Amino acid sequence: MIDWVLQAVTEAGAKDVKVIANPHHAEVAAHLDGKAEVVYQRDPKGTAHALLQIPADELEKMQVLVVNGDSPLLTAASILNLVHQHQEAGAPATIASVEDPTRDDGRIIRAADGSLERIVERKDATPELRQTVHEFNVGLYCFDGARLAEALAKVTDDNKAGEFYLTDVFLHMKPVTVVKLSDPGEAMGVKDRIRLAKAIQVLRTRLLEQCMAGGVTIVDPASTFIDADVTVGEDTVIEPFTVLKGHTAIGAECRIGPHVYIEDARIGDRSDCGPFVKVRPGTEIAEDVHIGSFAELVRTKVGRGSRVPHVSYLGDTDLGEDANIGAGTITANFDGTKKNRTQIGDGAFVGVDTMLVAPVKLGKGSRTGAGSVVTKDVPDGATAVGVPARVIRRKQVSADRNSDSRSGTR
């Protein structure tokens, strides 16, 4: 969630980003390492108290942008608009607001001329105010740093919560520019799991629309899930019930799904996966590859033009170009202690229900018979059958894998 906020403020032009964090949230600080400076609020006493953790002499040197850390739906465009209007108005402070009768946060009370008079926090709002005022504070502010430092020193905790409210600085900073956001949804603060689910839905829709605007066909957006760091090439078709997670990269003119799960993998142009395919982290699939139904791949490289038709498991495998994996084939990559790799050469043809017990290598142009259990390396051009598999014939394999001349049998 904090990453979305950091991305928005950075894209809007913020240069010196600080995150005020609770010292008990060590995992947050660890996550922010290298992304922002973490400043600890060791005795949390409200939002103004949080900002007081920044030394006044630092605040005085700059324009200060303040954003709530639980607002992942705020966009860089809205933040930039607020900053521009703050600069144009020349006022000591600018705040963002939304008109939304469904909210119950800090209310904006305007003066007769339309400027900000004060902000009334939810705990301090009277029943009459709750019914009549529906303009709410977003938690997005831009300040003149020197005026902000001066106003922070005047804030008290004289309220029902006994906290130092950041919004009380506006009692000492006049006039205040109010910028109303066009999309009330951007102002959603994620305060519980219900709002978290709603925020995820909004972000998911944005990401899907970005993909579609970039030339990707998403057959059913309602059943499609694509993470923020996923890239999908133009003219690719995403079928229903597809999940693309992590740093996955899908090429152009691919077809993915239905019911496909891909995480931290790369898929080349014109390849297809599905249905019910699972592609796990560390997998790289080249161009013009076919991955059939109910296949699973993990830490596997698949060469150009190869085929893994269906009901197969390839783990820790290097599969060459133009190879074919028969249905039901598995690589037995775990020996009880460590994971071992399987190598399958260019042009290999693996028969149905073959078990490859790693570490093992199938040479270029090699073949296995149906139901074979391969425990030893198979040379280039050789055919191996049986349990355990043994070589029954060999072919000479040229560099371009087009030769089909036998060199003898045994």
C-alpha positions in Angstrom: 0.0 0.0 0.0 2.8 2.4 0.9 4.4 1.7 -2.5 1.4 3.1 -4.3 1.6 6.4 -2.3 5.4 6.6 -2.9 4.9 6.1 -6.6 2.3 8.8 -6.8 4.3 11.4 -5.0 7.5 10.6 -6.8 5.8 10.8 -10.2 4.4 14.2 -9.1 7.9 15.5 -8.6 8.6 15.0 -4.9 12.4 14.9 -4.4 13.0 14.4 -0.6 10.6 11.7 0.5 10.2 10.9 4.2 7.9 8.4 5.8 6.8 8.9 9.5 6.5 5.4 10.9 5.7 3.7 14.2 8.9 2.2 15.6 7.0 -1.1 16.3 6.5 -1.5 12.5 10.0 -2.8 11.8 8.8 -4.6 8.7 7.5 -1.4 7.2 10.9 0.3 7.8 12.7 -2.7 6.2 10.4 -2.6 3.2 11.2 1.1 2.7 14.9 0.7 2.8 16.3 2.5 -0.3 12.9 3.9 -1.2 12.4 6.7 1.3 13.9 8.0 4.6 12.1 6.6 7.6 11.5 8.9 10.5 10.2 7.3 13.7 7.3 8.8 15.8 8.1 7.0 19.0 5.2 8.4 21.0 2.3 8.7 18.5 0.1 11.7 19.5 -1.6 12.6 16.2 -0.7 13.8 12.7 0.7 17.2 13.7 2.9 15.4 16.2 4.1 13.1 13.4 5.1 16.1 11.3 6.9 17.6 14.3 9.4 14.7 14.0 10.9 16.6 11.1 13.2 19.4 12.4 11.8 22.9 11.9 14.9 24.1 10.1 14.4 21.4 7.5 10.7 22.3 6.9 11.5 26.0 6.6 13.7 25.4 3.5 11.1 23.9 1.2 7.6 23.5 0.0 6.1 20.6 2.0 3.8 18.0 0.5 2.0 15.8 3.1 0.1 12.7 2.1 -1.5 10.0 4.3 0.2 6.7 4.0 -3.0 4.7 3.7 -4.2 6.5 0.5 -3.1 4.2 -2.3 -5.7 5.4 -4.7 -4.4 9.0 -5.0 -2.9 9.6 -8.4 0.1 11.6 -9.4 -2.1 13.8 -11.6 -4.2 14.9 -8.6 -1.1 15.5 -6.5 0.5 17.5 -9.3 -2.7 19.6 -9.7 -2.7 20.4 -6.0 0.9 21.5 -6.1 0.4 23.7 -9.2 -2.7 25.4 -7.7 -0.7 26.0 -4.5 2.1 27.6 -6.4 -0.3 29.8 -8.5 -2.3 30.9 -5.5 0.7 31.8 -3.4 -1.2 30.9 -0.3 0.6 29.5 2.8 -1.3 26.2 2.5 -3.4 24.2 0.1 -5.6 21.2 0.8 -7.5 18.7 -1.2 -11.2 17.9 -0.6 -14.0 15.6 -2.0 -17.7 15.9 -2.0 -19.0 12.5 -0.8 -22.2 11.9 1.3 -21.0 8.4 2.1 -17.9 9.4 4.0 -17.5 10.3 7.7 -14.1 11.9 8.0 -12.8 15.4 8.7 -15.3 17.9 7.4 -14.4 21.0 5.5 -16.1 24.1 6.9 -15.9 27.0 4.5 -16.1 30.7 5.2 -18.7 33.0 3.5 -16.2 33.7 0.6 -15.7 30.0 0.0 -12.2 29.8 1.6 -11.4 27.3 4.3 -12.6 28.4 7.8 -11.7 25.2 9.7 -11.7 21.4 9.6 -13.8 19.5 12.1 -12.6 15.9 12.7 -15.0 13.0 12.8 -14.9 12.6 16.6 -15.7 16.3 17.1 -18.5 16.7 14.6 -22.0 17.4 15.9 -25.1 15.5 14.6 -26.2 18.6 12.7 -22.8 19.0 11.1 -22.8 15.3 10.0 -26.1 15.8 8.3 -25.4 19.1 6.5 -21.7 19.1 5.5 -20.5 16.5 3.0 -17.2 18.0 1.9 -14.4 16.1 3.4 -10.6 16.5 3.9 -8.6 14.1 1.8 -5.4 14.1 3.8 -3.4 15.7 0.9 -1.7 19.0 1.7 0.9 21.4 0.3 2.5 24.0 2.6 4.9 26.8 2.6 7.5 25.3 4.9 8.4 28.3 7.0 4.7 29.1 7.7 4.1 25.4 8.5 6.9 25.2 11.0 5.6 28.3 12.7 2.0 27.0 12.8 3.0 23.5 14.1 4.4 25.1 17.2 1.0 26.6 18.0 -1.0 23.3 17.8 -2.5 21.9 21.0 -4.2 18.7 22.0 -7.4 20.3 23.2 -9.8 17.9 21.6 -11.7 14.7 22.4 -9.0 12.5 21.2 -6.2 14.3 23.1 -4.1 14.4 19.9 -2.2 17.1 18.0 -4.2 17.4 14.8 -2.4 18.5 11.7 -5.6 20.1 10.5 -5.4 22.6 13.4 -2.4 24.3 11.6 -5.0 25.9 9.3 -6.3 28.0 12.2 -2.9 29.8 12.0 -2.4 29.8 8.3 -4.7 32.0 6.3 -5.8 32.0 3.6 -6.0 28.3 2.6 -6.7 27.2 -0.9 -9.1 24.2 -1.3 -8.8 22.0 -4.3 -11.7 19.6 -4.9 -10.8 16.3 -6.5 -13.0 15.2 -9.3 -12.9 11.5 -8.3 -14.0 10.9 -4.7 -12.6 7.4 -4.9 -9.1 8.8 -4.8 -9.6 9.9 -1.2 -10.3 6.5 0.2 -8.2 5.7 3.3 -7.6 2.1 3.9 -8.5 1.7 7.6 -9.8 -1.9 7.6 -9.9 -5.0 5.4 -13.2 -4.0 3.9 -11.7 -0.8 2.5 -8.6 -2.7 1.5 -10.7 -5.0 -0.7 -12.4 -2.0 -2.2 -9.1 -0.2 -2.9 -7.7 -3.4 -4.5 -10.7 -3.5 -6.8 -10.2 0.1 -7.9 -6.5 -0.5 -8.6 -7.1 -3.7 -10.4 -9.6 -2.0 -12.7 -7.0 0.8 -13.4 -4.4 -1.8 -14.3 -6.7 -3.7 -16.6 -7.7 -0.5 -18.4 -4.1 0.4 -18.9 -3.5 -3.0 -20.5 -6.5 -2.7 -22.8 -5.5 0.9 -23.8 -2.1 -0.6 -24.8 -3.7 -3.0 -27.2 -4.3 -6.1 -25.0 -7.6 -7.9 -25.3 -9.0 -8.9 -21.9 -12.0 -11.1 -22.6 -13.5 -10.7 -19.1 -12.0 -8.0 -16.9 -14.2 -9.1 -14.0 -12.4 -12.4 -13.7 -8.8 -11.3 -14.7 -6.1 -10.3 -12.2 -3.0 -8.5 -13.3 -0.3 -7.1 -10.9 1.2 -3.7 -11.2 4.6 -4.9 -12.3 3.3 -7.2 -15.0 3.8 -6.2 -18.7 1.7 -7.6 -21.6 2.5 -7.1 -25.2 0.2 -5.7 -27.9 -2.4 -8.0 -29.5 -2.1 -10.6 -26.7 -5.4 -12.1 -25.6 -6.1 -12.8 -21.9 -8.8 -15.3 -21.4 -11.1 -15.4 -18.3 -9.8 -16.5 -14.8 -6.2 -15.6 -15.6 -3.9 -14.4 -12.8 -0.6 -12.7 -13.7 1.5 -11.9 -10.7 4.9 -10.4 -9.8 7.4 -9.3 -12.4 5.8 -11.4 -15.2 6.4 -10.3 -18.8 4.1 -11.5 -21.6 5.1 -10.9 -25.2 3.0 -9.7 -28.1 0.4 -11.8 -29.9 0.2 -14.4 -27.2 -2.9 -16.2 -25.9 -3.1 -16.8 -22.1 -5.8 -18.8 -20.4 -8.4 -19.5 -19.4 -7.7 -20.5 -15.8 -4.0 -19.8 -16.0 -1.7 -18.7 -13.1 1.7 -17.1 -14.0 4.1 -15.6 -11.5 7.5 -14.0 -12.1 7.9 -15.6 -15.5 8.7 -14.5 -19.0 6.7 -15.6 -22.1 7.9 -14.7 -25.6 5.9 -13.4 -28.6 3.2 -15.6 -30.2 3.3 -18.2 -27.4 0.2 -19.6 -25.7 -0.6 -21.1 -22.3 -3.8 -22.8 -21.1 -6.2 -23.8 -20.0 -5.4 -24.5 -16.4 -1.6 -23.9 -16.8 0.6 -22.9 -13.9 3.8 -21.1 -14.6 5.9 -20.5 -11.5 8.8 -18.2 -10.7 12.0 -18.5 -12.7 10.4 -19.8 -15.9 11.4 -18.4 -19.3 9.3 -19.4 -22.3 10.7 -18.3 -25.7 8.8 -17.3 -28.8 6.2 -19.6 -30.6 5.9 -22.0 -27.7 2.8 -24.0 -26.9 2.0 -24.9 -23.3 -1.0 -27.1 -23.2 -3.7 -27.6 -20.6 -2.9 -28.7 -17.0 0.8 -28.2 -17.4 3.1 -26.8 -14.7 6.5 -25.3 -15.1 8.9 -23.9 -12.5 12.5 -22.6 -12.9 12.4 -23.9 -16.4 13.6 -22.6 -19.8 11.7 -23.5 -22.9 13.3 -22.9 -26.3 11.7 -21.4 -29.4 9.0 -23.4 -31.1 8.9 -26.2 -28.5 5.7 -27.8 -27.2 4.6 -28.9 -23.8 1.1 -30.1 -24.8 -0.7 -31.1 -21.6 -0.7 -32.7 -18.2 3.0 -32.4 -17.8 5.4 -31.1 -15.0 8.7 -29.5 -15.9 10.7 -28.4 -12.9 14.3 -27.2 -13.1 14.4 -28.0 -16.8 16.3 -26.7 -19.8 14.2 -27.5 -22.8 15.8 -26.8 -26.2 14.2 -25.5 -29.4 11.6 -27.4 -31.5 11.3 -30.1 -28.8 8.0 -32.0 -28.0 7.1 -33.1 -24.5 4.5 -35.9 -24.5 1.4 -35.8 -22.3 1.9 -36.9 -18.7 5.7 -36.3 -18.8 7.3 -35.2 -15.5 10.8 -34.3 -14.4 11.5 -35.8 -11.0 13.7 -32.9 -9.9 13.8 -33.5 -6.1 15.9 -36.3 -4.7 14.9 -35.7 -1.1 17.8 -33.3 -0.4 18.1 -30.9 -3.3 16.6 -29.9 -6.6 18.4 -31.2 -9.7 18.2 -30.1 -13.3 17.0 -31.9 -16.4 18.4 -31.0 -19.9 16.4 -31.8 -23.0 18.1 -31.0 -26.3 16.9 -29.3 -29.5 14.5 -31.4 -31.5 14.0 -34.0 -28.8 10.7 -36.0 -28.7 9.7 -37.2 -25.3 7.0 -39.9 -25.3 3.9 -39.8 -23.3 4.1 -40.6 -19.6 7.9 -40.4 -19.6 9.6 -39.9 -16.2 12.9 -38.1 -16.3 14.8 -38.6 -13.0 17.1 -35.7 -12.6 20.0 -35.0 -13.0 19.7 -36.4 -16.5 20.2 -35.2 -20.0 18.4 -36.0 -23.3 20.6 -35.2 -26.3 19.6 -33.3 -29.4 17.1 -35.2 -31.6 16.7 -38.0 -29.0 13.5 -39.8 -28.3 11.9 -41.7 -25.4 9.3 -44.4 -25.6 5.9 -44.1 -23.9 6.0 -44.8 -20.2 9.8 -44.8 -20.0 11.7 -44.0 -16.8 14.9 -42.3 -17.8 17.6 -42.5 -15.1 20.7 -42.1 -17.3 21.8 -39.7 -20.0 20.5 -40.4 -23.6 22.9 -39.5 -26.4 22.2 -37.2 -29.3 19.8 -39.0 -31.8 19.3 -42.0 -29.6 16.0 -43.6 -28.7 15.5 -44.9 -25.2 12.6 -47.1 -23.9 11.7 -49.1 -20.9 11.8 -49.1 -17.1 14.5 -48.2 -16.5 15.0 -46.8 -20.0 17.8 -48.2 -22.2 19.0 -47.0 -25.6 17.7 -49.3 -28.5 18.8 -47.3 -31.5 20.8 -44.2 -32.5 20.6 -41.7 -35.3 23.3 -39.3 -36.5 22.2 -35.8 -35.7 23.6 -32.9 -37.7 24.1 -29.4 -36.5 20.8 -28.3 -38.0 19.0 -31.4 -36.7 17.7 -32.3 -40.1 19.7 -35.5 -40.7 17.8 -38.8 -40.2 20.5 -41.3 -41.1 20.9 -44.2 -38.7 24.3 -45.1 -37.4 23.3 -48.5 -36.1 21.2 -50.1 -33.4 21.8 -52.1 -30.3 
